[in-house]
Amino acid sequence: MPRLLPPLLVLAVFATGIAVGRASSGAPAAEPAWAVAGELARTRAYARAVAVETGEILIVGGLDAHDERVTIGTSELFDPRTKRSTVLPQPILGRVNQQLTTAWGGRVVVTGGTEWVDGQWNSVAKVDVYLPWPRQWLHGASMLQPRSDHGATALPDGRVFVTGGNYNARVLRSSEIYDVARDIWTPVQPMPRGRTQFSIATLPDGSVLVAGGFQQDGALTRTTLIYEPWEDRWVSGPEMREVRLNHSMVRLPSGDLLLFGGERMGAGTAELYSWRDRAFVHAGVLAEPRLVAQGAALPDGRVVAVGGLPVDPGRTRFIPTQAAELWDPVRRAWQLLPGAPTKRAYAQLIATEQGVYRLSGVGEDEGPFSTVEELVWR
C-alpha cells in the first residue's frame, strides 16, 4: 500500500455551547479530566465531524489504509448522552478533504473532497445533504467545480458559500453558492488569487473572512480576504501577525476568531481577530508549539486546544502530541491541561452539552482511530 497521507488540512471547528467548565458558586473548582467515552463503529483517519440538531455528532468519510477500498463510504452518529455510535444505512461517497457545513434547516451539506481511484487521489464535485431528524441522506446537485481542501461556510440566510481549494494539483480561485432549499449552485465572484488550505468563517455582519493558507504561487501567506455577499465582491482584509498554514481557527461566542499554531513562527503563537475592529491582536503563546491541532470553544469564551504535530524540522516519523491547553480570553494566555489519552493529529474536536469530544484523527505512522475521547470538568 502506498503512502496515503492526503494533503494537509486546515481545521476550522466551530463549537456549539456546552455546560462544562464552571463550578457552581461556593463549590470547589472543577478539574478537567479526560476519559475514553466510547467507540466508533469503525476506525477512521481524516474523518470530518459536526454536531447536529438532535444532539448527536455526525461523522463522515475518512480513510483506513488497511481497507482495500481505502476511503470510507459509511457515516455514523455518536450520541454523547448514551456514548453509543449508530451506523447510518445509506452509504455516500467515501472521501477525505471534504467540508461539512450546517446550513438551511439544520441540514449538513458535504461538499467536494478527494476520493482514492486507481492508486491516486482525485478531487470531486459531489454533494451530499444530511437531514438530522429523519437520519436521511439526500444527493445534492454537484458543485460547478470539483474541489478539495476548499473553504465552505453558511451565510446568514442558510445558503452555503464555497471558494478556492484544489482541483487535483491546480489551485482554484472560483467561488459558488449553494441554495440548499432549491438544490441549485450559482457562480459568484472568484477570489483575486487562487488559495487553498485556508481558514474561513462567516462573521456576525454577514461577511466572510478567508485567512492564511497557500496561494496559487505556492507561497504561504499572512493575508486575508473578506467576501461581501450583498455586493458579490472581495475586499482586502487586514494582515495576520504571522503566516498561517496548518493552523487552527475557532469562532468564539462573541463572533471573534482565535487562530493559533501552524507553520514557521506561527507554530507557537495565537492571534485574535476582532470582527468589529477588523484587526488582529496578539493572543498569547502556546505552551507547546504545534501544527494541525484541534480546537473548540467553551460558552464563556475559553478555548480547548489538543493534539496536533509538535514542531520538528528534522521529522522522519509521523508522531503527534497528546498535549492539551486552555486559552483564557480575559488574560489572552494559555495554560496546560491534562494530556489526552492518545496522540492524535487531524482529529475532530466537538463541543456538546455533555462535554468536549475528540473523534477520528491520525496516530503514530498515520494509524486511524475508533475510540472517542471526552474532556469534562469534574
C-alpha positions as CSV (number, residue, x, y, z in Angstrom):
1,M,0.0,0.0,0.0
2,P,1.5,3.4,-1.0
3,R,1.7,6.3,1.5
4,L,-1.9,7.6,1.8
5,L,-1.4,10.8,3.7
6,P,-3.7,13.3,1.8
7,P,-2.9,17.0,1.5
8,L,-2.6,18.6,4.9
9,L,-5.9,20.0,6.1
10,V,-6.7,23.3,7.8
11,L,-9.1,22.7,10.7
12,A,-11.8,25.1,11.4
13,V,-14.0,23.7,14.1
14,F,-16.9,25.9,15.2
15,A,-18.2,24.8,18.6
16,T,-21.7,24.9,20.0
17,G,-22.5,25.8,23.6
18,I,-21.6,23.3,26.3
19,A,-22.4,23.1,30.0
20,V,-18.9,22.4,31.3
21,G,-16.0,24.3,32.7
22,R,-17.6,26.3,35.5
23,A,-18.2,25.2,39.1
24,S,-21.3,26.4,40.9
25,S,-20.9,29.3,43.4
26,G,-19.2,28.2,46.6
27,A,-18.3,24.8,45.3
28,P,-14.7,23.6,44.9
29,A,-13.2,24.5,41.5
30,A,-14.0,21.8,38.9
31,E,-10.9,20.0,37.5
32,P,-10.6,19.0,33.8
33,A,-10.3,15.3,33.1
34,W,-10.1,13.1,30.0
35,A,-11.7,9.7,29.6
36,V,-12.4,7.2,26.8
37,A,-16.1,7.8,26.2
38,G,-16.9,5.1,23.6
39,E,-16.1,3.6,20.2
40,L,-17.0,4.5,16.6
41,A,-18.3,1.6,14.6
42,R,-15.0,1.5,12.6
43,T,-11.6,3.1,12.6
44,R,-11.3,6.3,10.7
45,A,-8.4,8.7,9.9
46,Y,-9.1,12.1,8.5
47,A,-12.8,11.9,9.0
48,R,-14.9,15.0,9.4
49,A,-17.5,15.6,12.2
50,V,-20.1,18.1,13.2
51,A,-22.7,18.4,16.0
52,V,-26.3,18.2,14.6
53,E,-29.7,19.5,15.9
54,T,-30.6,16.1,17.5
55,G,-27.6,16.5,20.0
56,E,-25.7,13.8,18.2
57,I,-22.3,14.1,16.4
58,L,-22.3,13.2,12.7
59,I,-19.0,11.5,11.5
60,V,-18.4,11.4,7.7
61,G,-15.8,9.9,5.5
62,G,-12.1,9.3,6.3
63,L,-9.8,6.5,5.4
64,D,-8.3,3.3,6.6
65,A,-5.2,2.3,4.8
66,H,-5.8,-1.4,5.8
67,D,-9.1,-1.4,3.9
68,E,-8.9,-2.3,0.2
69,R,-11.3,0.5,-0.6
70,V,-9.2,3.0,1.4
71,T,-11.8,5.7,1.7
72,I,-14.9,5.0,3.9
73,G,-18.4,5.4,2.5
74,T,-20.3,4.8,5.7
75,S,-21.2,7.5,8.1
76,E,-22.3,7.3,11.7
77,L,-23.8,9.1,14.6
78,F,-22.2,9.3,18.1
79,D,-24.6,10.2,20.9
80,P,-22.7,11.9,23.8
81,R,-25.7,11.0,26.1
82,T,-25.5,7.3,25.6
83,K,-21.9,7.1,24.5
84,R,-23.0,4.8,21.6
85,S,-22.5,5.1,17.9
86,T,-25.1,4.2,15.2
87,V,-24.1,3.5,11.6
88,L,-26.4,5.1,9.0
89,P,-27.8,2.7,6.5
90,Q,-27.3,4.9,3.4
91,P,-23.7,4.9,2.1
92,I,-22.3,8.0,0.5
93,L,-19.1,8.6,-1.5
94,G,-16.0,7.7,0.5
95,R,-13.6,10.6,0.6
96,V,-11.3,12.9,2.6
97,N,-10.6,16.6,2.4
98,Q,-14.3,17.4,2.1
99,Q,-16.1,20.1,4.0
100,L,-19.2,19.8,6.3
101,T,-21.4,22.9,6.7
102,T,-24.5,23.2,8.8
103,A,-26.9,25.2,6.7
104,W,-30.6,25.9,6.0
105,G,-33.0,23.9,8.2
106,G,-30.2,22.4,10.2
107,R,-29.1,20.3,7.2
108,V,-25.5,19.3,6.9
109,V,-24.0,19.9,3.4
110,V,-21.0,17.8,2.5
111,T,-19.1,19.3,-0.4
112,G,-16.3,18.0,-2.6
113,G,-13.2,16.3,-1.3
114,T,-10.9,13.7,-2.7
115,E,-11.5,10.0,-3.5
116,W,-9.0,7.2,-4.0
117,V,-9.3,5.8,-7.5
118,D,-6.8,3.6,-9.3
119,G,-4.0,4.5,-7.0
120,Q,-4.4,8.2,-6.9
121,W,-6.4,11.0,-5.3
122,N,-9.0,12.8,-7.4
123,S,-10.9,15.9,-6.5
124,V,-14.7,15.5,-6.8
125,A,-17.8,17.8,-7.2
126,K,-20.0,15.5,-5.3
127,V,-22.5,17.0,-2.7
128,D,-24.5,15.1,-0.1
129,V,-27.0,16.6,2.3
130,Y,-27.9,15.1,5.7
131,L,-31.3,15.6,7.4
132,P,-30.7,15.2,11.1
133,W,-34.2,14.3,12.3
134,P,-35.2,11.5,9.8
135,R,-31.5,10.5,9.7
136,Q,-31.5,10.6,6.0
137,W,-29.0,11.4,3.2
138,L,-30.0,13.2,0.1
139,H,-28.0,13.5,-3.1
140,G,-27.5,17.2,-3.8
141,A,-26.7,18.9,-7.1
142,S,-23.0,18.7,-7.8
143,M,-20.8,21.7,-7.5
144,L,-19.9,23.6,-10.6
145,Q,-16.2,22.9,-10.0
146,P,-14.7,19.7,-8.5
147,R,-12.6,20.8,-5.5
148,S,-10.9,19.7,-2.3
149,D,-9.2,21.5,0.6
150,H,-11.6,24.3,-0.2
151,G,-13.5,26.7,2.1
152,A,-17.2,26.3,2.9
153,T,-19.3,28.4,5.3
154,A,-23.0,29.0,5.8
155,L,-24.3,32.5,5.0
156,P,-26.9,34.1,7.3
157,D,-29.7,33.1,5.0
158,G,-28.7,29.4,5.2
159,R,-27.1,29.2,1.8
160,V,-23.5,27.7,1.6
161,F,-20.7,29.7,0.2
162,V,-17.8,27.7,-1.3
163,T,-14.5,29.1,-2.6
164,G,-10.9,28.1,-3.6
165,G,-9.3,24.8,-2.8
166,N,-7.7,22.4,-5.3
167,Y,-8.8,20.7,-8.4
168,N,-6.2,17.8,-8.2
169,A,-2.9,19.7,-8.5
170,R,-4.4,23.0,-9.6
171,V,-5.1,25.8,-7.0
172,L,-8.5,27.4,-7.5
173,R,-9.9,30.9,-7.2
174,S,-13.5,30.2,-8.2
175,S,-16.5,30.7,-5.9
176,E,-20.0,29.4,-5.9
177,I,-23.1,29.5,-3.6
178,Y,-25.5,26.6,-2.9
179,D,-29.1,27.3,-2.3
180,V,-30.0,24.3,-0.1
181,A,-33.7,24.8,-0.3
182,R,-33.7,24.8,-4.1
183,D,-30.7,22.5,-4.7
184,I,-29.1,25.0,-7.1
185,W,-25.5,26.2,-7.4
186,T,-24.7,29.7,-8.7
187,P,-21.3,31.0,-9.6
188,V,-20.2,34.2,-7.8
189,Q,-17.1,36.4,-7.8
190,P,-13.9,34.4,-7.7
191,M,-11.1,35.3,-5.2
192,P,-8.5,37.7,-6.6
193,R,-5.9,34.9,-6.5
194,G,-6.1,31.1,-6.1
195,R,-5.8,29.9,-2.5
196,T,-6.1,26.5,-0.7
197,Q,-5.9,25.1,2.8
198,F,-7.1,28.3,4.4
199,S,-9.5,29.1,7.2
200,I,-12.9,30.5,6.5
201,A,-15.7,31.9,8.7
202,T,-18.9,33.9,8.3
203,L,-18.8,37.0,10.5
204,P,-21.7,38.4,12.5
205,D,-22.2,41.2,10.0
206,G,-22.7,38.6,7.2
207,S,-19.4,39.0,5.5
208,V,-16.9,36.0,5.1
209,L,-13.3,36.0,6.2
210,V,-10.7,34.0,4.4
211,A,-7.3,33.7,6.2
212,G,-3.9,32.2,5.5
213,G,-3.2,29.1,3.5
214,F,-1.3,28.5,0.3
215,Q,-1.6,31.0,-2.6
216,Q,-1.6,29.8,-6.2
217,D,2.2,30.5,-6.5
218,G,2.8,28.1,-3.6
219,A,3.7,30.8,-1.1
220,L,2.4,30.7,2.5
221,T,0.6,33.9,3.3
222,R,-0.5,36.1,6.2
223,T,-3.0,37.9,4.0
224,T,-6.8,37.8,4.5
225,L,-9.7,38.5,2.2
226,I,-13.3,39.5,3.0
227,Y,-16.2,38.5,0.8
228,E,-19.3,40.7,0.9
229,P,-22.3,38.6,-0.4
230,W,-24.6,41.6,-0.7
231,E,-22.2,43.2,-3.2
232,D,-20.8,39.9,-4.6
233,R,-17.3,41.4,-4.2
234,W,-14.0,40.7,-2.4
235,V,-12.1,43.3,-0.5
236,S,-8.7,43.0,1.2
237,G,-8.7,42.2,4.9
238,P,-6.0,43.1,7.5
239,E,-2.8,41.1,7.5
240,M,-2.4,38.5,10.2
241,R,0.5,38.9,12.6
242,E,2.1,35.6,11.4
243,V,2.0,33.4,8.3
244,R,-0.7,30.7,9.0
245,L,-0.8,27.3,7.3
246,N,-1.8,24.0,9.0
247,H,-3.1,26.2,11.8
248,S,-6.4,26.1,13.8
249,M,-9.2,28.6,13.9
250,V,-12.1,28.7,16.5
251,R,-15.1,31.0,16.5
252,L,-15.8,32.5,19.9
253,P,-19.2,33.2,21.3
254,S,-18.6,36.9,20.6
255,G,-18.2,36.2,16.9
256,D,-14.4,37.0,17.1
257,L,-12.0,34.3,15.8
258,L,-9.0,32.7,17.6
259,L,-6.2,31.5,15.3
260,F,-3.3,29.5,16.7
261,G,-0.4,27.2,15.7
262,G,0.7,26.3,12.2
263,E,3.9,26.5,10.2
264,R,7.1,28.6,10.9
265,M,6.8,31.4,13.5
266,G,3.0,30.8,13.8
267,A,3.5,27.4,15.4
268,G,3.8,28.8,19.0
269,T,1.6,31.8,18.8
270,A,-2.1,32.8,18.8
271,E,-3.9,35.8,17.5
272,L,-7.4,37.1,17.9
273,Y,-9.4,38.6,15.0
274,S,-11.9,41.3,16.2
275,W,-14.6,41.4,13.6
276,R,-15.8,44.8,14.8
277,D,-12.4,46.4,14.6
278,R,-11.3,44.3,11.6
279,A,-7.9,43.8,13.3
280,F,-5.7,41.0,14.6
281,V,-4.2,41.3,18.1
282,H,-1.7,39.1,19.9
283,A,-3.5,36.3,21.9
284,G,-0.7,34.6,23.8
285,V,2.0,31.9,23.4
286,L,1.3,28.2,23.3
287,A,3.0,26.0,25.9
288,E,3.8,23.5,23.1
289,P,4.1,24.9,19.5
290,R,2.2,22.7,17.1
291,L,0.6,22.2,13.7
292,V,-2.9,20.9,12.9
293,A,-4.1,21.0,16.5
294,Q,-7.8,20.6,17.3
295,G,-9.7,23.4,18.9
296,A,-13.2,24.1,20.4
297,A,-14.7,27.0,22.3
298,L,-16.5,26.8,25.7
299,P,-19.6,29.0,26.4
300,D,-17.5,31.5,28.4
301,G,-15.1,32.1,25.5
302,R,-12.3,29.9,26.7
303,V,-10.8,27.6,24.1
304,V,-9.5,24.0,24.4
305,A,-6.6,23.0,22.1
306,V,-5.3,19.4,21.9
307,G,-3.1,17.2,19.8
308,G,-1.5,18.0,16.5
309,L,2.1,17.7,15.4
310,P,4.9,19.1,17.5
311,V,7.3,21.3,15.7
312,D,10.2,19.2,14.4
313,P,12.3,20.4,11.4
314,G,14.0,17.0,11.2
315,R,10.8,15.0,11.3
316,T,11.2,11.5,9.9
317,R,8.1,9.9,11.5
318,F,4.6,11.0,12.0
319,I,4.3,11.2,15.8
320,P,1.5,13.5,17.1
321,T,1.3,15.0,20.6
322,Q,-1.3,14.4,23.3
323,A,-0.7,17.7,25.0
324,A,-3.7,19.9,25.7
325,E,-4.0,23.5,26.6
326,L,-6.7,26.1,27.6
327,W,-6.9,29.7,26.4
328,D,-8.2,32.3,28.7
329,P,-9.9,35.2,26.8
330,V,-9.5,37.7,29.7
331,R,-5.8,37.3,30.1
332,R,-5.3,36.2,26.5
333,A,-3.0,33.5,27.8
334,W,-2.6,29.7,27.6
335,Q,-2.2,27.1,30.4
336,L,-1.6,23.4,30.2
337,L,-4.5,20.9,30.7
338,P,-4.0,17.2,31.4
339,G,-2.8,15.4,28.3
340,A,-5.3,13.5,26.2
341,P,-5.4,9.7,26.4
342,T,-3.8,9.3,22.9
343,K,-1.5,11.1,20.5
344,R,-3.5,12.4,17.5
345,A,-3.4,14.9,14.7
346,Y,-6.2,15.8,12.3
347,A,-8.9,14.7,14.8
348,Q,-12.2,16.5,15.2
349,L,-13.0,18.3,18.5
350,I,-16.7,18.8,19.0
351,A,-18.3,20.6,22.0
352,T,-21.7,19.5,23.3
353,E,-23.7,19.9,26.5
354,Q,-22.2,16.7,27.8
355,G,-18.5,17.6,27.2
356,V,-15.9,18.1,24.6
357,Y,-15.4,15.0,22.3
358,R,-12.4,14.0,20.2
359,L,-13.1,11.8,17.3
360,S,-11.2,10.2,14.4
361,G,-7.7,11.5,13.8
362,V,-4.3,10.1,12.9
363,G,-1.9,8.5,15.3
364,E,1.7,7.4,15.0
365,D,2.8,6.4,11.5
366,E,-0.7,7.5,10.2
367,G,-2.7,4.9,12.1
368,P,-6.5,5.5,12.3
369,F,-8.6,5.6,15.5
370,S,-12.0,4.2,16.6
371,T,-12.0,5.4,20.2
372,V,-13.9,8.6,21.2
373,E,-12.3,10.7,23.9
374,E,-14.2,13.0,26.3
375,L,-13.0,16.1,28.2
376,V,-15.2,17.2,31.1
377,W,-14.8,19.3,34.3
378,R,-15.5,17.2,37.4
